[in-house]
Amino acid sequence: MNKIYFDNAATTAIDSSVVDAMIPVMRNGFGNPSSTHSFGRSTRSLIEKARKDIAERLQCAASEIYFTSGGTEADNQALHLAVYDLGVKRIITSPIEHHAVVHTAEYLTARGVVELELLRVQPNGDVDLDHLEELLESDKKTLVSLMHANNEIGNLLDLHRVGTMCKARGAYFHSDTVQSMAHFNIDLSKTPVDFITCSAHKFHGPKGVGFFFARKGIPFKAFIQGGAQERDRRGGTENVPGIVGLHRALIDAIDHHKEHVASIKAIKQFFIDRLRETIPNVAFNGKSDSMDESLYTVLNVSLPPCEMAGMLLFHLDLHGIAASGGSACSAGSSIGSHVLTAIGADPNRPAIRFSFSKYNTHEEVDFAIEKLAALYTPKQEMA
Ligand SMILES: Cc1ncc(COP(=O)(O)O)c(C=O)c1O
């Protein structure tokens, strides 16, 4: 069996159609998009075509899309601009956000420029929206930052509900949509968000490129200074091949959305069924085993304690199977998953996140389950 890749929430394999779109730009499209001569104008037109097509697919204006170096930068941008350009005095977020949000919020709090409120999280991985409602009663100028799909446990947030709550209370709403972009239909004409973020490498595009969406009319300055690119809001020469790759990957994903969802959901369901058949007392963290209420690419498996607990990923890797994981932090240890810790997962149960793509097959699932189950099958006594 060839190597098996079940770590698609970390990154995905780049599609060959994406590589094919990028190569001519790397070879010949070297003009600086800020140059006014023909070399510059031709790369500029690639960027603007990408922006226009992406905006059309997401039902927003092209002028609301700003290309960035990826999701981390875009999340940083959202939180910084809220504080420094919009006068936000309080960030409400949750302890299960990606570090791009949690660490940025903690950094801004440590600098004394904003107050931080963390929402309670339920054992099933949902953030407590009653708590949000309570906190929104205050008059403080607020940014709410809550991710659409959790990268570790797959829980989904109702963007519409949260956006409506924020609007009613005059709070800005940022959602990290890095894991859901291209995997869910996002219609920005109907979704009440102020800011969302995207990273191309999560949907078979290149690494180091993404975008930041900011609702028209929200005034903000560049987070990265030093150039007038992106209409003065993101300095630095654009990553043209990256933007072309992002464009191709996003359009392909959206245009083939139905078939990708069907094939990935089938793989995930098969994985769940095979695990339940083979490993007694297997469980799932968050809502990741729900087909309707979770990110269909992510399955966070909670395994019974076993002698090999610390070696599970290594054991899988030895058999050519890539996954990722970790358990909740045990008392006194800060190593572990902040998400599993926040939902109160048992630190004695090892957790493995398997995350899927359109390239995975049922045979790969069978092979991985066989290797995992071997660790839970009592060894035959030697005669
Ligand atoms: C939810 C989420 N937000 C942000 C990021 C960061 O994106 P990037 O790798 O493009 O910086 C990731 C990537 O792991 C992610 O999963």
Ligand as a Chemical Component Dictionary entry (heavy atoms), coordinates in Angstrom:
data_LIG
# 
_chem_comp.id                   LIG 
_chem_comp.type                 NON-POLYMER 
_chem_comp.pdbx_formal_charge   0 
_chem_comp.three_letter_code    LIG 
# 
loop_
_chem_comp_atom.comp_id 
_chem_comp_atom.atom_id 
_chem_comp_atom.alt_atom_id 
_chem_comp_atom.type_symbol 
_chem_comp_atom.charge 
_chem_comp_atom.model_Cartn_x 
_chem_comp_atom.model_Cartn_y 
_chem_comp_atom.model_Cartn_z 
_chem_comp_atom.pdbx_ordinal 
LIG C1 C1 C 0 -8.844 27.252 11.450 1  
LIG C2 C2 C 0 -7.525 27.728 10.938 2  
LIG N1 N1 N 0 -7.233 29.046 10.972 3  
LIG C3 C3 C 0 -6.073 29.527 10.519 4  
LIG C4 C4 C 0 -5.112 28.682 10.005 5  
LIG C5 C5 C 0 -3.818 29.270 9.519  6  
LIG O1 O1 O 0 -3.770 29.292 8.118  7  
LIG P1 P1 P 0 -2.342 29.399 7.356  8  
LIG O2 O2 O 0 -1.713 28.044 7.458  9  
LIG O3 O3 O 0 -2.699 29.761 5.949  10 
LIG O4 O4 O 0 -1.566 30.468 8.014  11 
LIG C6 C6 C 0 -5.353 27.305 9.964  12 
LIG C7 C7 C 0 -4.319 26.371 9.466  13 
LIG O5 O5 O 0 -3.957 25.413 10.116 14 
LIG C8 C8 C 0 -6.590 26.808 10.446 15 
LIG O6 O6 O 0 -6.880 25.513 10.443 16 
# 
loop_
_chem_comp_bond.comp_id 
_chem_comp_bond.atom_id_1 
_chem_comp_bond.atom_id_2 
_chem_comp_bond.value_order 
_chem_comp_bond.pdbx_ordinal 
LIG C1 C2 SING 1  
LIG C2 N1 SING 2  
LIG C2 C8 DOUB 3  
LIG N1 C3 DOUB 4  
LIG C3 C4 SING 5  
LIG C4 C5 SING 6  
LIG C4 C6 DOUB 7  
LIG C5 O1 SING 8  
LIG O1 P1 SING 9  
LIG P1 O2 DOUB 10 
LIG P1 O3 SING 11 
LIG P1 O4 SING 12 
LIG C6 C7 SING 13 
LIG C6 C8 SING 14 
LIG C7 O5 DOUB 15 
LIG C8 O6 SING 16 
# 
